[in-house]
Amino acid sequence: MPEQRLAFGPFVLSPEAGTLLRQGLPVAISYRGLLLLSAMARNAGEVLTKSELLDAAWPGTAVEESNLSVQVASLRRLLGSMADGTEWIATVPRVGYRFTGSIE
């Protein structure tokens, strides 16, 4: 089975390989950040609850919700904004987050 690659904007995410490329160059991303970005990109346009994202990045582990907020903030800094200034990750107040980019 071929490796799944998720392309969006200047990025290519390869969840199985654990890599994120920006214009073909590797981007330093944390393990938890990679898990979160993979979950959101695979469900682009859909709202993922905080609980779903916590389970995706910390399976079987009880962690504070603030850990999720820190990781999402880090991802936002890492990804920057889309060409039109929109953020790749939108907050859905009191629910969770939504990946706003288009996956190619």
C-alpha positions in Angstrom: 0.0 0.0 0.0 1.5 3.4 -1.0 2.3 5.9 1.6 -0.3 8.6 2.1 0.9 12.1 1.3 -1.2 15.1 2.1 -0.3 18.2 0.1 -1.6 21.6 1.0 -0.2 25.0 -0.1 3.7 24.7 0.0 3.5 21.7 2.3 3.6 18.0 1.9 2.8 15.9 5.0 3.8 12.2 5.1 2.3 10.9 8.3 3.7 7.4 8.0 7.2 8.7 7.3 6.8 11.3 10.1 7.8 14.2 7.8 6.6 17.6 6.8 8.1 19.4 3.8 7.8 23.1 2.9 8.6 23.6 -0.8 10.5 20.3 -0.7 12.6 21.1 2.4 12.2 19.3 5.7 10.4 21.3 8.5 11.2 20.5 12.1 7.9 19.4 13.7 7.4 17.8 17.1 6.0 14.2 17.3 2.7 15.5 18.9 2.5 18.3 16.3 2.8 15.7 13.5 0.1 13.6 15.0 -2.3 16.6 15.4 -1.6 17.9 12.0 -2.1 14.5 10.5 -5.5 14.1 12.2 -6.6 17.5 11.1 -5.4 17.3 7.5 -7.0 13.9 7.0 -10.3 15.5 8.1 -9.8 18.8 6.3 -12.9 21.1 6.6 -14.4 19.0 9.5 -14.4 20.2 13.1 -12.4 17.8 15.3 -13.3 18.1 19.0 -10.7 18.7 21.6 -11.3 15.2 22.9 -10.7 13.7 19.4 -7.5 15.6 19.0 -6.3 14.7 22.5 -6.9 11.0 21.6 -5.1 11.4 18.3 -1.9 12.9 19.9 -1.9 11.3 23.3 -3.7 8.0 22.8 -4.6 6.3 26.1 -3.1 9.1 28.1 -4.8 11.6 30.3 -3.4 15.1 29.6 -4.5 18.6 30.4 -6.4 20.4 27.6 -3.8 23.2 27.8 -1.3 20.8 26.1 -3.5 20.8 23.1 -3.6 24.6 23.0 0.1 24.8 23.2 0.6 22.3 20.4 -1.9 24.0 18.1 -0.3 27.4 18.8 3.1 25.8 17.8 1.6 24.4 14.6 0.2 27.8 13.7 3.6 29.4 14.1 5.2 26.6 12.1 2.7 26.7 9.2 2.2 30.5 9.1 -0.8 31.8 7.0 -2.2 30.8 3.6 -1.5 33.2 0.7 -4.8 35.0 1.5 -3.8 35.5 5.1 -6.1 32.9 6.5 -4.8 30.5 9.2 -4.5 26.8 8.3 -6.1 25.9 11.6 -9.3 27.6 12.8 -10.5 27.5 16.3 -14.1 26.5 16.8 -14.9 28.1 20.3 -15.6 25.6 23.1 -15.6 22.7 20.6 -12.2 22.1 18.9 -10.3 22.9 15.7 -10.8 22.7 12.0 -8.1 22.4 9.3 -9.1 25.1 6.7 -6.7 24.3 3.9 -7.5 22.2 0.8 -5.8 18.9 0.5 -4.5 18.1 -3.0 
